[in-house]
Amino acid sequence: MTTALIIGLSILLVATSMILVVLILLHRGKGGGLSDLFGGGVTSSIGGSSVAEKNLDRLTIAVGAVWAASIVAVGLLVRTGG
């Protein structure tokens, strides 16, 4: 029973990791960093912070919370010998 739970949480961890990478890459660069070196500063922000960006932020935070919770759960299950 517990090994199935560990496997399920590990699959959830891998899936949320991949989703989190994609969501972070979808964010617009804020400028003033290494992205300017590679041409990231060339684009201009037309509308500022749009509804889509706010929803992307919320989705990224939610997936990050699930990711963190699955790390803690897998760690506790493995540590207790579950």
Jmol script that loads the backbone (N, CA, C; Angstrom):
load data "model"
ATOM      1  N   MET A   1       0.824  -1.200   0.000  1.00  0.00           N
ATOM      2  CA  MET A   1       0.000   0.000   0.000  1.00  0.00           C
ATOM      3  C   MET A   1       0.865   1.258   0.000  1.00  0.00           C
ATOM      4  N   THR A   2       1.837   1.313   0.899  1.00  0.00           N
ATOM      5  CA  THR A   2       2.647   2.522   0.985  1.00  0.00           C
ATOM      6  C   THR A   2       3.618   2.649  -0.178  1.00  0.00           C
ATOM      7  N   THR A   3       4.065   1.524  -0.736  1.00  0.00           N
ATOM      8  CA  THR A   3       4.945   1.633  -1.901  1.00  0.00           C
ATOM      9  C   THR A   3       4.172   2.181  -3.096  1.00  0.00           C
ATOM     10  N   ALA A   4       2.901   1.819  -3.201  1.00  0.00           N
ATOM     11  CA  ALA A   4       2.077   2.379  -4.272  1.00  0.00           C
ATOM     12  C   ALA A   4       1.884   3.878  -4.072  1.00  0.00           C
ATOM     13  N   LEU A   5       1.760   4.303  -2.826  1.00  0.00           N
ATOM     14  CA  LEU A   5       1.620   5.727  -2.522  1.00  0.00           C
ATOM     15  C   LEU A   5       2.907   6.479  -2.849  1.00  0.00           C
ATOM     16  N   ILE A   6       4.034   5.875  -2.526  1.00  0.00           N
ATOM     17  CA  ILE A   6       5.324   6.508  -2.848  1.00  0.00           C
ATOM     18  C   ILE A   6       5.501   6.615  -4.354  1.00  0.00           C
ATOM     19  N   ILE A   7       5.141   5.568  -5.077  1.00  0.00           N
ATOM     20  CA  ILE A   7       5.255   5.607  -6.545  1.00  0.00           C
ATOM     21  C   ILE A   7       4.310   6.660  -7.124  1.00  0.00           C
ATOM     22  N   GLY A   8       3.096   6.713  -6.625  1.00  0.00           N
ATOM     23  CA  GLY A   8       2.135   7.712  -7.101  1.00  0.00           C
ATOM     24  C   GLY A   8       2.596   9.131  -6.834  1.00  0.00           C
ATOM     25  N   LEU A   9       3.125   9.372  -5.630  1.00  0.00           N
ATOM     26  CA  LEU A   9       3.630  10.712  -5.309  1.00  0.00           C
ATOM     27  C   LEU A   9       4.883  11.043  -6.122  1.00  0.00           C
ATOM     28  N   SER A  10       5.698  10.048  -6.418  1.00  0.00           N
ATOM     29  CA  SER A  10       6.880  10.285  -7.251  1.00  0.00           C
ATOM     30  C   SER A  10       6.486  10.651  -8.675  1.00  0.00           C
ATOM     31  N   ILE A  11       5.465   9.994  -9.189  1.00  0.00           N
ATOM     32  CA  ILE A  11       4.962  10.345 -10.530  1.00  0.00           C
ATOM     33  C   ILE A  11       4.391  11.753 -10.519  1.00  0.00           C
ATOM     34  N   LEU A  12       3.648  12.097  -9.453  1.00  0.00           N
ATOM     35  CA  LEU A  12       3.122  13.459  -9.324  1.00  0.00           C
ATOM     36  C   LEU A  12       4.253  14.469  -9.247  1.00  0.00           C
ATOM     37  N   LEU A  13       5.319  14.123  -8.550  1.00  0.00           N
ATOM     38  CA  LEU A  13       6.473  15.011  -8.423  1.00  0.00           C
ATOM     39  C   LEU A  13       7.147  15.249  -9.771  1.00  0.00           C
ATOM     40  N   VAL A  14       7.319  14.204 -10.541  1.00  0.00           N
ATOM     41  CA  VAL A  14       7.937  14.353 -11.869  1.00  0.00           C
ATOM     42  C   VAL A  14       7.032  15.175 -12.793  1.00  0.00           C
ATOM     43  N   ALA A  15       5.727  14.902 -12.756  1.00  0.00           N
ATOM     44  CA  ALA A  15       4.793  15.628 -13.618  1.00  0.00           C
ATOM     45  C   ALA A  15       4.747  17.109 -13.251  1.00  0.00           C
ATOM     46  N   THR A  16       4.665  17.418 -11.955  1.00  0.00           N
ATOM     47  CA  THR A  16       4.620  18.829 -11.561  1.00  0.00           C
ATOM     48  C   THR A  16       5.951  19.527 -11.818  1.00  0.00           C
ATOM     49  N   SER A  17       7.044  18.791 -11.772  1.00  0.00           N
ATOM     50  CA  SER A  17       8.345  19.385 -12.097  1.00  0.00           C
ATOM     51  C   SER A  17       8.384  19.830 -13.553  1.00  0.00           C
ATOM     52  N   MET A  18       7.910  18.968 -14.443  1.00  0.00           N
ATOM     53  CA  MET A  18       7.904  19.324 -15.867  1.00  0.00           C
ATOM     54  C   MET A  18       6.947  20.479 -16.149  1.00  0.00           C
ATOM     55  N   ILE A  19       5.774  20.440 -15.516  1.00  0.00           N
ATOM     56  CA  ILE A  19       4.806  21.523 -15.709  1.00  0.00           C
ATOM     57  C   ILE A  19       5.367  22.830 -15.175  1.00  0.00           C
ATOM     58  N   LEU A  20       6.058  22.777 -14.043  1.00  0.00           N
ATOM     59  CA  LEU A  20       6.639  23.976 -13.451  1.00  0.00           C
ATOM     60  C   LEU A  20       7.720  24.579 -14.339  1.00  0.00           C
ATOM     61  N   VAL A  21       8.518  23.743 -14.959  1.00  0.00           N
ATOM     62  CA  VAL A  21       9.546  24.246 -15.888  1.00  0.00           C
ATOM     63  C   VAL A  21       8.885  24.982 -17.054  1.00  0.00           C
ATOM     64  N   VAL A  22       7.848  24.394 -17.620  1.00  0.00           N
ATOM     65  CA  VAL A  22       7.153  25.023 -18.745  1.00  0.00           C
ATOM     66  C   VAL A  22       6.512  26.338 -18.313  1.00  0.00           C
ATOM     67  N   LEU A  23       5.862  26.345 -17.163  1.00  0.00           N
ATOM     68  CA  LEU A  23       5.208  27.570 -16.693  1.00  0.00           C
ATOM     69  C   LEU A  23       6.211  28.678 -16.414  1.00  0.00           C
ATOM     70  N   ILE A  24       7.356  28.341 -15.846  1.00  0.00           N
ATOM     71  CA  ILE A  24       8.368  29.357 -15.584  1.00  0.00           C
ATOM     72  C   ILE A  24       8.934  29.907 -16.889  1.00  0.00           C
ATOM     73  N   LEU A  25       9.106  29.054 -17.874  1.00  0.00           N
ATOM     74  CA  LEU A  25       9.615  29.526 -19.161  1.00  0.00           C
ATOM     75  C   LEU A  25       8.599  30.389 -19.909  1.00  0.00           C
ATOM     76  N   LEU A  26       7.322  30.245 -19.597  1.00  0.00           N
ATOM     77  CA  LEU A  26       6.296  31.062 -20.240  1.00  0.00           C
ATOM     78  C   LEU A  26       6.247  32.487 -19.703  1.00  0.00           C
ATOM     79  N   HIS A  27       6.815  32.721 -18.530  1.00  0.00           N
ATOM     80  CA  HIS A  27       6.790  34.062 -17.959  1.00  0.00           C
ATOM     81  C   HIS A  27       7.621  35.020 -18.798  1.00  0.00           C
ATOM     82  N   ARG A  28       7.175  36.246 -18.823  1.00  0.00           N
ATOM     83  CA  ARG A  28       7.905  37.274 -19.548  1.00  0.00           C
ATOM     84  C   ARG A  28       9.081  37.732 -18.697  1.00  0.00           C
ATOM     85  N   GLY A  29      10.211  37.963 -19.335  1.00  0.00           N
ATOM     86  CA  GLY A  29      11.378  38.445 -18.612  1.00  0.00           C
ATOM     87  C   GLY A  29      11.173  39.861 -18.125  1.00  0.00           C
ATOM     88  N   LYS A  30      11.695  40.178 -16.956  1.00  0.00           N
ATOM     89  CA  LYS A  30      11.525  41.510 -16.381  1.00  0.00           C
ATOM     90  C   LYS A  30      12.611  42.471 -16.838  1.00  0.00           C
ATOM     91  N   GLY A  31      13.630  41.956 -17.494  1.00  0.00           N
ATOM     92  CA  GLY A  31      14.687  42.809 -18.016  1.00  0.00           C
ATOM     93  C   GLY A  31      15.753  43.106 -16.973  1.00  0.00           C
ATOM     94  N   GLY A  32      16.866  43.650 -17.439  1.00  0.00           N
ATOM     95  CA  GLY A  32      17.923  44.051 -16.540  1.00  0.00           C
ATOM     96  C   GLY A  32      18.789  42.917 -16.035  1.00  0.00           C
ATOM     97  N   GLY A  33      18.808  41.813 -16.724  1.00  0.00           N
ATOM     98  CA  GLY A  33      19.613  40.694 -16.259  1.00  0.00           C
ATOM     99  C   GLY A  33      20.348  40.047 -17.405  1.00  0.00           C
ATOM    100  N   LEU A  34      20.580  38.770 -17.261  1.00  0.00           N
ATOM    101  CA  LEU A  34      21.293  38.013 -18.274  1.00  0.00           C
ATOM    102  C   LEU A  34      20.479  37.904 -19.554  1.00  0.00           C
ATOM    103  N   SER A  35      19.127  38.045 -19.455  1.00  0.00           N
ATOM    104  CA  SER A  35      18.292  37.949 -20.648  1.00  0.00           C
ATOM    105  C   SER A  35      18.563  39.095 -21.620  1.00  0.00           C
ATOM    106  N   ASP A  36      19.003  40.249 -21.111  1.00  0.00           N
ATOM    107  CA  ASP A  36      19.338  41.374 -21.991  1.00  0.00           C
ATOM    108  C   ASP A  36      20.550  41.070 -22.859  1.00  0.00           C
ATOM    109  N   LEU A  37      21.452  40.260 -22.357  1.00  0.00           N
ATOM    110  CA  LEU A  37      22.649  39.907 -23.105  1.00  0.00           C
ATOM    111  C   LEU A  37      22.299  39.122 -24.363  1.00  0.00           C
ATOM    112  N   PHE A  38      21.257  38.301 -24.290  1.00  0.00           N
ATOM    113  CA  PHE A  38      20.859  37.470 -25.410  1.00  0.00           C
ATOM    114  C   PHE A  38      19.694  38.051 -26.193  1.00  0.00           C
ATOM    115  N   GLY A  39      19.393  39.328 -26.017  1.00  0.00           N
ATOM    116  CA  GLY A  39      18.329  39.960 -26.792  1.00  0.00           C
ATOM    117  C   GLY A  39      16.988  39.968 -26.108  1.00  0.00           C
ATOM    118  N   GLY A  40      16.932  39.642 -24.847  1.00  0.00           N
ATOM    119  CA  GLY A  40      15.663  39.645 -24.134  1.00  0.00           C
ATOM    120  C   GLY A  40      15.136  41.037 -23.853  1.00  0.00           C
ATOM    121  N   GLY A  41      15.994  42.021 -23.874  1.00  0.00           N
ATOM    122  CA  GLY A  41      15.572  43.389 -23.587  1.00  0.00           C
ATOM    123  C   GLY A  41      15.063  44.139 -24.792  1.00  0.00           C
ATOM    124  N   VAL A  42      15.061  43.506 -25.955  1.00  0.00           N
ATOM    125  CA  VAL A  42      14.640  44.170 -27.186  1.00  0.00           C
ATOM    126  C   VAL A  42      13.133  44.351 -27.225  1.00  0.00           C
ATOM    127  N   THR A  43      12.381  43.414 -26.668  1.00  0.00           N
ATOM    128  CA  THR A  43      10.932  43.489 -26.710  1.00  0.00           C
ATOM    129  C   THR A  43      10.431  44.571 -25.777  1.00  0.00           C
ATOM    130  N   SER A  44       9.348  45.205 -26.171  1.00  0.00           N
ATOM    131  CA  SER A  44       8.767  46.252 -25.340  1.00  0.00           C
ATOM    132  C   SER A  44       7.474  45.753 -24.721  1.00  0.00           C
ATOM    133  N   SER A  45       7.227  46.176 -23.502  1.00  0.00           N
ATOM    134  CA  SER A  45       5.993  45.773 -22.845  1.00  0.00           C
ATOM    135  C   SER A  45       4.900  46.759 -23.229  1.00  0.00           C
ATOM    136  N   ILE A  46       3.883  46.273 -23.902  1.00  0.00           N
ATOM    137  CA  ILE A  46       2.825  47.138 -24.417  1.00  0.00           C
ATOM    138  C   ILE A  46       1.756  47.388 -23.361  1.00  0.00           C
ATOM    139  N   GLY A  47       1.231  46.314 -22.791  1.00  0.00           N
ATOM    140  CA  GLY A  47       0.091  46.469 -21.904  1.00  0.00           C
ATOM    141  C   GLY A  47       0.402  46.347 -20.436  1.00  0.00           C
ATOM    142  N   GLY A  48       1.653  46.244 -20.065  1.00  0.00           N
ATOM    143  CA  GLY A  48       1.977  46.067 -18.664  1.00  0.00           C
ATOM    144  C   GLY A  48       1.629  44.674 -18.190  1.00  0.00           C
ATOM    145  N   SER A  49       0.977  44.604 -17.051  1.00  0.00           N
ATOM    146  CA  SER A  49       0.609  43.316 -16.474  1.00  0.00           C
ATOM    147  C   SER A  49      -0.813  42.969 -16.887  1.00  0.00           C
ATOM    148  N   SER A  50      -0.957  41.978 -17.729  1.00  0.00           N
ATOM    149  CA  SER A  50      -2.270  41.615 -18.244  1.00  0.00           C
ATOM    150  C   SER A  50      -2.918  40.549 -17.372  1.00  0.00           C
ATOM    151  N   VAL A  51      -4.161  40.244 -17.669  1.00  0.00           N
ATOM    152  CA  VAL A  51      -4.896  39.218 -16.941  1.00  0.00           C
ATOM    153  C   VAL A  51      -4.250  37.852 -17.162  1.00  0.00           C
ATOM    154  N   ALA A  52      -3.764  37.616 -18.372  1.00  0.00           N
ATOM    155  CA  ALA A  52      -3.126  36.332 -18.666  1.00  0.00           C
ATOM    156  C   ALA A  52      -1.875  36.135 -17.824  1.00  0.00           C
ATOM    157  N   GLU A  53      -1.114  37.201 -17.628  1.00  0.00           N
ATOM    158  CA  GLU A  53       0.097  37.090 -16.807  1.00  0.00           C
ATOM    159  C   GLU A  53      -0.254  36.831 -15.346  1.00  0.00           C
ATOM    160  N   LYS A  54      -1.294  37.480 -14.853  1.00  0.00           N
ATOM    161  CA  LYS A  54      -1.712  37.261 -13.466  1.00  0.00           C
ATOM    162  C   LYS A  54      -2.196  35.827 -13.271  1.00  0.00           C
ATOM    163  N   ASN A  55      -2.945  35.316 -14.243  1.00  0.00           N
ATOM    164  CA  ASN A  55      -3.403  33.934 -14.159  1.00  0.00           C
ATOM    165  C   ASN A  55      -2.231  32.966 -14.257  1.00  0.00           C
ATOM    166  N   LEU A  56      -1.238  33.286 -15.083  1.00  0.00           N
ATOM    167  CA  LEU A  56      -0.041  32.458 -15.194  1.00  0.00           C
ATOM    168  C   LEU A  56       0.723  32.454 -13.876  1.00  0.00           C
ATOM    169  N   ASP A  57       0.786  33.609 -13.215  1.00  0.00           N
ATOM    170  CA  ASP A  57       1.429  33.679 -11.905  1.00  0.00           C
ATOM    171  C   ASP A  57       0.707  32.804 -10.890  1.00  0.00           C
ATOM    172  N   ARG A  58      -0.615  32.888 -10.869  1.00  0.00           N
ATOM    173  CA  ARG A  58      -1.403  32.092  -9.925  1.00  0.00           C
ATOM    174  C   ARG A  58      -1.244  30.596 -10.188  1.00  0.00           C
ATOM    175  N   LEU A  59      -1.250  30.226 -11.464  1.00  0.00           N
ATOM    176  CA  LEU A  59      -1.094  28.815 -11.823  1.00  0.00           C
ATOM    177  C   LEU A  59       0.292  28.304 -11.444  1.00  0.00           C
ATOM    178  N   THR A  60       1.307  29.132 -11.648  1.00  0.00           N
ATOM    179  CA  THR A  60       2.671  28.743 -11.294  1.00  0.00           C
ATOM    180  C   THR A  60       2.802  28.552  -9.785  1.00  0.00           C
ATOM    181  N   ILE A  61       2.192  29.439  -9.007  1.00  0.00           N
ATOM    182  CA  ILE A  61       2.245  29.318  -7.551  1.00  0.00           C
ATOM    183  C   ILE A  61       1.508  28.063  -7.090  1.00  0.00           C
ATOM    184  N   ALA A  62       0.363  27.777  -7.693  1.00  0.00           N
ATOM    185  CA  ALA A  62      -0.410  26.590  -7.310  1.00  0.00           C
ATOM    186  C   ALA A  62       0.351  25.307  -7.629  1.00  0.00           C
ATOM    187  N   VAL A  63       0.937  25.230  -8.816  1.00  0.00           N
ATOM    188  CA  VAL A  63       1.712  24.036  -9.191  1.00  0.00           C
ATOM    189  C   VAL A  63       2.955  23.923  -8.313  1.00  0.00           C
ATOM    190  N   GLY A  64       3.561  25.060  -7.984  1.00  0.00           N
ATOM    191  CA  GLY A  64       4.716  25.039  -7.089  1.00  0.00           C
ATOM    192  C   GLY A  64       4.357  24.541  -5.692  1.00  0.00           C
ATOM    193  N   ALA A  65       3.168  24.882  -5.219  1.00  0.00           N
ATOM    194  CA  ALA A  65       2.723  24.403  -3.904  1.00  0.00           C
ATOM    195  C   ALA A  65       2.486  22.895  -3.926  1.00  0.00           C
ATOM    196  N   VAL A  66       1.878  22.393  -5.004  1.00  0.00           N
ATOM    197  CA  VAL A  66       1.679  20.938  -5.134  1.00  0.00           C
ATOM    198  C   VAL A  66       3.030  20.236  -5.222  1.00  0.00           C
ATOM    199  N   TRP A  67       3.964  20.833  -5.945  1.00  0.00           N
ATOM    200  CA  TRP A  67       5.307  20.269  -6.087  1.00  0.00           C
ATOM    201  C   TRP A  67       6.002  20.186  -4.730  1.00  0.00           C
ATOM    202  N   ALA A  68       5.934  21.271  -3.951  1.00  0.00           N
ATOM    203  CA  ALA A  68       6.573  21.293  -2.630  1.00  0.00           C
ATOM    204  C   ALA A  68       5.916  20.288  -1.685  1.00  0.00           C
ATOM    205  N   ALA A  69       4.590  20.202  -1.729  1.00  0.00           N
ATOM    206  CA  ALA A  69       3.886  19.255  -0.860  1.00  0.00           C
ATOM    207  C   ALA A  69       4.236  17.816  -1.222  1.00  0.00           C
ATOM    208  N   SER A  70       4.391  17.539  -2.505  1.00  0.00           N
ATOM    209  CA  SER A  70       4.736  16.168  -2.898  1.00  0.00           C
ATOM    210  C   SER A  70       6.168  15.823  -2.501  1.00  0.00           C
ATOM    211  N   ILE A  71       7.062  16.795  -2.513  1.00  0.00           N
ATOM    212  CA  ILE A  71       8.430  16.552  -2.043  1.00  0.00           C
ATOM    213  C   ILE A  71       8.422  16.200  -0.555  1.00  0.00           C
ATOM    214  N   VAL A  72       7.681  16.980   0.222  1.00  0.00           N
ATOM    215  CA  VAL A  72       7.612  16.726   1.660  1.00  0.00           C
ATOM    216  C   VAL A  72       6.983  15.364   1.928  1.00  0.00           C
ATOM    217  N   ALA A  73       5.907  15.040   1.213  1.00  0.00           N
ATOM    218  CA  ALA A  73       5.211  13.761   1.433  1.00  0.00           C
ATOM    219  C   ALA A  73       6.104  12.578   1.074  1.00  0.00           C
ATOM    220  N   VAL A  74       6.780  12.646  -0.057  1.00  0.00           N
ATOM    221  CA  VAL A  74       7.676  11.549  -0.448  1.00  0.00           C
ATOM    222  C   VAL A  74       8.818  11.430   0.552  1.00  0.00           C
ATOM    223  N   GLY A  75       9.373  12.547   0.973  1.00  0.00           N
ATOM    224  CA  GLY A  75      10.449  12.508   1.950  1.00  0.00           C
ATOM    225  C   GLY A  75      10.036  11.887   3.270  1.00  0.00           C
ATOM    226  N   LEU A  76       8.847  12.246   3.744  1.00  0.00           N
ATOM    227  CA  LEU A  76       8.357  11.665   4.999  1.00  0.00           C
ATOM    228  C   LEU A  76       8.072  10.180   4.866  1.00  0.00           C
ATOM    229  N   LEU A  77       7.485   9.781   3.748  1.00  0.00           N
ATOM    230  CA  LEU A  77       7.186   8.366   3.560  1.00  0.00           C
ATOM    231  C   LEU A  77       8.447   7.528   3.443  1.00  0.00           C
ATOM    232  N   VAL A  78       9.440   8.046   2.750  1.00  0.00           N
ATOM    233  CA  VAL A  78      10.695   7.300   2.599  1.00  0.00           C
ATOM    234  C   VAL A  78      11.449   7.257   3.931  1.00  0.00           C
ATOM    235  N   ARG A  79      11.419   8.358   4.653  1.00  0.00           N
ATOM    236  CA  ARG A  79      12.162   8.429   5.916  1.00  0.00           C
ATOM    237  C   ARG A  79      11.546   7.489   6.979  1.00  0.00           C
ATOM    238  N   THR A  80      10.232   7.396   6.992  1.00  0.00           N
ATOM    239  CA  THR A  80       9.590   6.551   8.003  1.00  0.00           C
ATOM    240  C   THR A  80       9.599   5.089   7.593  1.00  0.00           C
ATOM    241  N   GLY A  81      10.091   4.817   6.424  1.00  0.00           N
ATOM    242  CA  GLY A  81      10.168   3.435   5.964  1.00  0.00           C
ATOM    243  C   GLY A  81       8.869   2.910   5.421  1.00  0.00           C
ATOM    244  N   GLY A  82       7.971   3.851   5.059  1.00  0.00           N
ATOM    245  CA  GLY A  82       6.646   3.508   4.574  1.00  0.00           C
ATOM    246  C   GLY A  82       6.620   2.552   3.468  1.00  0.00           C
TER     247      GLY A  82
END
end "model"
wireframe off; spacefill off
backbone 0.3
color backbone group
